[in-house]
Amino acid sequence: MATFQILLAMGLPVGHAAFGGTNAVLPAKLRVASVISALLFVAAFYVVLARGGLLGVASESVTVRITIWVFAAIFGLSTLANIASRSRWERFLMAPVGLVLTACCVAVALGV
């Protein structure tokens, strides 16, 4: 997902699967939002690895344990927004991706 957001930020015509799907190539403000989204996905990746115990003792950090739930909530809200979108790409591709990301964050947060 971070790679997808970077492609959006670079101006590739894949915008129909993001931000409501109204622009194939995102305008400048949405490109900035894509950069921020890419950074959030990278941060989420780090937090999942940390909570999963792949980065040493960070899995026991209170900050990591709270942050994984924050990302689960963000991805859950994103899933709902994608389901409600007018964009077919968001409804049929991004919503399931968001649901998987939510489920993964919850599973890792619970230690399943």
QUIGI-V295466 format. One record per residue. N is the residue number from 1. PSI is psi in whole degrees, -180 to 180 (NA if undefined). OMEGA is omega in whole degrees, -180 to 180 (* if undefined). NEAR is the number of other C-alpha atoms within 8 Angstrom. Layout:
n: <N/N>
psi: <PSI/PSI>
omega: <OMEGA/OMEGA>
near: <NEAR/NEAR>
This chain:
n: <1/2/3/4/5/6/7/8/9/10/11/12/13/14/15/16/17/18/19/20/21/22/23/24/25/26/27/28/29/30/31/32/33/34/35/36/37/38/39/40/41/42/43/44/45/46/47/48/49/50/51/52/53/54/55/56/57/58/59/60/61/62/63/64/65/66/67/68/69/70/71/72/73/74/75/76/77/78/79/80/81/82/83/84/85/86/87/88/89/90/91/92/93/94/95/96/97/98/99/100/101/102/103/104/105/106/107/108/109/110/111/112>
psi: <-36/-41/-43/-45/-36/-41/-40/-45/-30/-9/13/148/61/19/-11/-13/15/154/43/-10/14/-19/124/-45/124/144/170/-45/-39/-26/-39/-42/-36/-39/-44/-43/-42/-43/-39/-39/-39/-42/-42/-41/-46/-46/-41/-45/-42/-48/-31/-3/12/-2/39/-139/-2/-23/-24/-3/134/-38/-44/-41/-34/-43/-35/-36/-34/-45/-37/-42/-43/-47/-35/-45/-38/-40/-46/-41/-40/-36/-38/-7/154/-17/125/-39/-42/-41/-44/-15/-55/-34/-49/-37/-45/-39/-41/-44/-41/-49/-41/-43/-43/-45/-45/-40/-38/-11/28/NA>
omega: <177/178/177/179/177/177/176/-179/179/178/176/-174/178/-176/179/179/-177/173/178/174/-176/-178/175/175/-175/172/-173/-178/179/174/176/177/177/176/178/178/178/178/177/178/177/177/179/178/178/-177/178/177/-179/-178/178/177/-178/179/176/-174/-179/-178/180/-180/178/179/180/-179/177/-176/179/177/176/178/176/178/179/-179/177/177/177/178/179/179/179/177/-178/-176/173/-179/177/179/180/-179/-171/178/-173/178/177/177/178/179/178/178/178/-178/179/179/179/-180/180/180/-180/-179/-178/*>
near: <6/10/7/8/12/11/10/15/13/7/9/10/9/10/14/14/13/9/8/10/13/8/8/10/10/13/7/6/7/10/13/9/8/12/11/8/10/14/9/8/10/9/8/10/8/8/11/11/10/14/15/10/10/8/9/7/8/10/13/8/8/6/6/13/12/8/9/16/11/8/11/13/9/8/12/11/8/10/14/9/9/11/10/7/10/8/11/9/11/17/14/9/10/12/15/10/9/12/11/8/10/13/9/8/13/11/9/12/11/6/6/5>
